[in-house]
Amino acid sequence: MTLAAFVANKSGQVQVTSMSGPLCPSGAMCPMYAIAYTLTVTVTQ
């Protein structure tokens, strides 16, 4: 689980994107997958 906190400085819209993949030792078999997550945040007054 990963947690994150953000502070809005003004009104508007922004996309927050996070990507991750496996950390495999050199020379070892490694699964080929990636995880991508995009969050669109809209701040209004």
Residue frames relative to the residue before (quaternion, step in Angstrom):
aa qw qx qy qz dx dy dz
M 1.0000 0.0000 0.0000 0.0000 0.00 0.00 0.00
T 0.0996 -0.7700 0.6286 0.0456 3.55 -1.07 0.80
L 0.1435 -0.7808 0.6043 0.0680 3.55 -0.96 0.90
A 0.0158 -0.7859 0.6182 0.0013 3.57 -1.14 0.63
A 0.1529 -0.7651 0.6188 0.0914 3.55 -1.20 0.59
F 0.1117 -0.7867 0.6062 0.0335 3.55 -1.09 0.79
V 0.2088 -0.7455 0.6194 0.1303 3.55 -1.23 0.58
A 0.2980 -0.7518 0.5632 0.1699 3.58 -0.83 1.01
N 0.2487 -0.7834 0.5574 0.1171 3.56 -0.84 1.04
K 0.7938 -0.0174 0.0229 0.6075 3.59 1.22 -0.46
S 0.6421 -0.5079 0.4043 0.4078 3.57 -1.30 0.20
G 0.4333 0.6891 -0.5172 0.2643 3.55 -1.18 0.56
Q 0.4251 -0.6750 0.5395 0.2694 3.52 -1.32 -0.28
V 0.0237 0.7894 -0.6119 0.0431 3.58 -1.05 0.81
Q 0.2871 -0.7212 0.5978 0.2003 3.56 -1.23 0.52
V 0.1634 -0.7515 0.6344 0.0784 3.55 -0.96 0.97
T 0.0549 -0.8163 0.5747 -0.0198 3.59 -0.68 1.11
S 0.0532 -0.7809 0.6224 -0.0033 3.55 -1.02 0.90
M 0.0391 -0.7880 0.6144 0.0103 3.58 -1.03 0.82
S 0.0051 -0.7923 0.6095 -0.0290 3.55 -1.14 0.72
G 0.0207 -0.7719 0.6352 0.0145 3.53 -1.28 0.47
P 0.6765 -0.5067 0.3357 0.4159 3.57 -1.24 0.19
L 0.2717 -0.7031 0.6285 0.1918 3.55 -1.27 0.56
C 0.0053 0.8352 -0.5462 0.0633 3.57 -0.20 1.29
P 0.5212 -0.6258 0.4686 0.3424 3.60 -1.06 0.68
S 0.6111 -0.5680 0.4126 0.3656 3.55 -1.16 0.65
G 0.8259 0.2235 -0.1839 0.4839 3.58 -0.93 0.94
A 0.6058 0.5533 -0.3602 0.4439 3.62 1.25 -0.10
M 0.5647 -0.5552 0.4685 0.3915 3.56 -1.24 0.42
C 0.0567 -0.8131 0.5788 -0.0266 3.55 -0.95 0.89
P 0.4321 -0.6804 0.5102 0.3001 3.63 -0.87 0.82
M 0.3324 -0.7436 0.5512 0.1809 3.55 -1.06 0.78
Y 0.3688 0.6991 -0.5403 0.2886 3.55 0.00 1.27
A 0.1149 -0.7585 0.6363 0.0817 3.53 -1.29 0.40
I 0.2279 -0.7518 0.6048 0.1304 3.53 -1.16 0.65
A 0.0247 -0.7946 0.6065 -0.0148 3.57 -0.80 1.01
Y 0.0243 -0.7879 0.6148 -0.0250 3.56 -1.01 0.86
T 0.0207 -0.7859 0.6180 -0.0059 3.58 -0.88 0.95
L 0.0909 -0.7829 0.6155 0.0052 3.52 -0.92 1.02
T 0.1841 -0.7629 0.6101 0.1089 3.58 -0.87 0.94
V 0.1169 -0.7983 0.5906 0.0170 3.57 -0.71 1.14
T 0.0770 -0.7722 0.6298 0.0318 3.57 -0.90 0.98
V 0.1275 -0.7906 0.5980 0.0333 3.57 -0.77 1.11
T 0.0246 -0.7886 0.6143 -0.0099 3.57 -0.80 1.03
Q 0.5387 -0.6238 0.4573 0.3339 3.55 -1.22 0.39
